[in-house]
Amino acid sequence: MGEGMNIQLIMFYLFSFCAIMAAVGVVSFKEAIHCGTSLLVTIFCIAVLFLLLQAEFIAAVQIYIYAGAIMVLVIVVVLLINVRISGENRHVPLIAASAVTGAALFLMFLYVIASSTFAPPQGIYTPEYQVANGGQTMQIGLMLFREYLFPFEIASVLLLVGMIGAIVLPTRRRFRRKGQGGDMI
C-alpha cells in the first residue's frame, strides 16, 4: 500500500505541475492557437487528477465535454476569425490590476489551504462503499434521475432551445439578405 500511495502522490504532483504550467501558458502565449492547445493540455491534466481521485465519471465528462466539444469549438472559431495580437501595449493599467488581483486570489487560496483540515472520506462517500454499491457512475445516475430529475429536464429543454436558436437565427438572417427586405421569412 505504501508504494502505491507513493506512485499516486508522484503522479498527483506531476500532473498538478503540468496543469499549472499549461494554465500559465493559456494566459501568456501570444498566438491564440497556442493558447487553445495549452488549454487542452490543462483539461487533460485535470482529467487525470480526477482519475487519481477515483472519480472516473467526472474525468470522462471532463474529456468529452471540455476537450471534445468546447475545445473543438474554440479552435475552429480561432482559425475562422484569425485572431492576431497587435504589438501595441495599450493595456498596461489592466496588466497591473490583473497582477494585483491575481496576487490577492493566490493569497486567499493559500489561506484556505492553510486553514483547512483534510480528512479522508467517510460513510457513503468512501470509494469502497461506492464500488460495493454499483460504482460512482451508477450512484450519480440514480441521484440524477431520482432527486434531480426536474432540474435535469429543465436543463435539457434549455439546451434544446439554445440549439434551435443557434440553427434558426443564422438561417433567418441569410434568407433576409437573399429576399430583399426579408419577405421570405
C-alpha positions as CSV (number, residue, x, y, z in Angstrom):
1,M,0.0,0.0,0.0
2,G,2.9,2.4,0.7
3,E,4.4,2.0,-2.7
4,G,1.0,2.5,-4.4
5,M,0.4,5.7,-2.4
6,N,3.9,7.0,-3.4
7,I,3.2,6.4,-7.1
8,Q,-0.2,8.2,-6.8
9,L,1.4,11.1,-4.9
10,I,4.1,11.4,-7.6
11,M,1.5,11.3,-10.3
12,F,-0.6,13.9,-8.5
13,Y,2.4,16.3,-8.2
14,L,3.5,15.7,-11.8
15,F,0.1,16.3,-13.3
16,S,-0.7,19.2,-11.0
17,F,2.5,20.9,-12.0
18,C,1.7,20.2,-15.7
19,A,-1.8,21.6,-15.3
20,I,-0.5,24.7,-13.6
21,M,2.2,25.3,-16.3
22,A,-0.3,24.7,-19.1
23,A,-2.7,27.2,-17.4
24,V,0.0,29.8,-17.3
25,G,0.6,29.1,-21.0
26,V,-3.1,29.8,-21.7
27,V,-2.7,33.4,-20.4
28,S,0.8,34.0,-21.5
29,F,1.1,32.8,-25.1
30,K,0.6,35.4,-27.9
31,E,-0.9,33.2,-30.5
32,A,-4.5,32.2,-30.0
33,I,-4.0,28.6,-31.3
34,H,-1.1,28.1,-28.8
35,C,-3.4,29.3,-26.0
36,G,-6.1,26.8,-27.1
37,T,-3.7,24.0,-27.2
38,S,-2.4,24.9,-23.8
39,L,-6.0,24.9,-22.5
40,L,-6.4,21.4,-24.0
41,V,-3.4,20.2,-22.1
42,T,-4.7,21.8,-18.9
43,I,-8.1,20.0,-19.4
44,F,-6.4,16.6,-19.9
45,C,-4.2,17.0,-16.8
46,I,-7.2,17.9,-14.7
47,A,-9.0,14.8,-16.0
48,V,-6.0,12.7,-14.9
49,L,-6.3,14.3,-11.5
50,F,-9.9,13.2,-11.3
51,L,-8.9,9.7,-12.2
52,L,-6.4,9.7,-9.4
53,L,-9.2,10.7,-7.1
54,Q,-11.2,7.7,-8.4
55,A,-13.8,9.9,-10.0
56,E,-13.9,8.2,-13.4
57,F,-17.2,9.6,-14.4
58,I,-16.2,13.2,-13.8
59,A,-12.9,12.5,-15.7
60,A,-14.8,11.1,-18.7
61,V,-17.2,14.1,-18.6
62,Q,-14.2,16.5,-18.4
63,I,-12.7,14.9,-21.5
64,Y,-15.9,14.6,-23.5
65,I,-17.4,18.0,-22.8
66,Y,-14.4,20.2,-22.4
67,A,-11.8,18.6,-24.6
68,G,-14.1,17.2,-27.1
69,A,-16.8,19.8,-27.7
70,I,-15.6,23.1,-26.3
71,M,-12.0,22.9,-27.4
72,V,-13.0,22.0,-31.0
73,L,-15.4,25.0,-31.0
74,V,-12.6,27.3,-29.7
75,I,-10.0,26.1,-32.2
76,V,-12.4,26.3,-35.1
77,V,-13.5,29.8,-34.1
78,V,-9.9,30.9,-33.7
79,L,-9.0,29.5,-37.1
80,L,-12.0,31.1,-38.7
81,I,-11.6,34.6,-37.4
82,N,-7.8,34.5,-37.5
83,V,-7.1,36.4,-34.3
84,R,-3.9,38.5,-34.2
85,I,-2.5,40.4,-31.3
86,S,-1.0,43.8,-32.1
87,G,2.4,44.8,-30.9
88,E,0.9,47.9,-29.1
89,N,0.9,47.8,-25.3
90,R,-2.3,49.7,-24.6
91,H,-3.3,47.6,-21.7
92,V,-0.6,48.4,-19.1
93,P,-3.0,49.5,-16.4
94,L,-5.0,46.3,-16.9
95,I,-1.9,44.2,-16.5
96,A,-1.1,45.9,-13.2
97,A,-4.7,45.5,-12.0
98,S,-4.6,41.8,-13.1
99,A,-1.3,41.2,-11.2
100,V,-2.7,42.7,-8.0
101,T,-6.0,40.7,-8.4
102,G,-4.0,37.5,-9.1
103,A,-1.8,38.0,-6.1
104,A,-4.8,38.6,-3.8
105,L,-6.5,35.5,-5.1
106,F,-3.3,33.5,-4.6
107,L,-3.1,34.7,-1.0
108,M,-6.7,33.8,-0.4
109,F,-6.0,30.3,-1.9
110,L,-3.1,29.9,0.5
111,Y,-5.2,31.0,3.4
112,V,-7.9,28.5,2.6
113,I,-5.4,25.7,2.2
114,A,-3.6,26.5,5.4
115,S,-6.8,26.8,7.4
116,S,-8.5,23.6,6.0
117,T,-8.3,20.2,7.6
118,F,-8.2,17.4,5.1
119,A,-9.8,14.2,6.3
120,P,-10.4,11.0,4.3
121,P,-14.0,10.4,3.1
122,Q,-16.2,8.6,5.5
123,G,-19.6,6.8,5.2
124,I,-21.2,6.7,1.8
125,Y,-18.5,8.8,0.3
126,T,-15.7,6.3,0.5
127,P,-14.6,4.6,-2.7
128,E,-15.1,1.2,-1.1
129,Y,-18.8,1.9,-0.4
130,Q,-19.3,3.3,-3.9
131,V,-17.8,0.3,-5.6
132,A,-19.7,-2.1,-3.4
133,N,-23.0,-0.4,-4.3
134,G,-22.5,-0.3,-8.1
135,G,-19.8,2.3,-8.6
136,Q,-19.8,6.1,-8.8
137,T,-21.4,6.2,-12.2
138,M,-24.4,4.2,-11.1
139,Q,-24.7,6.4,-7.9
140,I,-24.6,9.6,-10.0
141,G,-27.1,8.2,-12.4
142,L,-29.5,7.2,-9.6
143,M,-29.2,10.6,-7.9
144,L,-29.6,12.4,-11.2
145,F,-32.8,10.6,-12.2
146,R,-34.3,10.4,-8.7
147,E,-33.6,13.5,-6.7
148,Y,-32.6,15.9,-9.6
149,L,-34.9,14.7,-12.4
150,F,-36.8,18.1,-12.7
151,P,-33.7,20.3,-12.9
152,F,-32.1,17.8,-15.3
153,E,-35.1,18.0,-17.6
154,I,-35.2,21.8,-17.4
155,A,-31.5,22.0,-18.3
156,S,-32.2,19.7,-21.3
157,V,-35.1,21.9,-22.5
158,L,-32.9,25.0,-22.2
159,L,-30.1,23.3,-24.2
160,L,-32.6,22.3,-26.8
161,V,-34.0,25.9,-27.1
162,G,-30.4,27.2,-27.4
163,M,-29.6,24.7,-30.1
164,I,-32.7,25.6,-32.1
165,G,-31.9,29.3,-31.7
166,A,-28.3,28.7,-32.9
167,I,-29.7,27.0,-36.0
168,V,-32.6,29.3,-36.8
169,L,-31.0,32.8,-36.2
170,P,-28.2,32.5,-38.8
171,T,-30.6,30.9,-41.3
172,R,-33.1,33.7,-40.8
173,R,-30.5,36.4,-41.5
174,R,-29.3,34.6,-44.6
175,F,-32.9,34.4,-46.0
176,R,-33.4,38.1,-45.3
177,R,-30.3,39.1,-47.3
178,K,-31.4,37.0,-50.3
179,G,-35.1,38.0,-50.2
180,Q,-34.8,41.8,-50.5
181,G,-36.2,43.1,-47.3
182,G,-37.0,39.8,-45.5
183,D,-40.1,38.7,-47.4
184,M,-39.1,35.1,-47.4
185,I,-39.5,34.8,-43.6
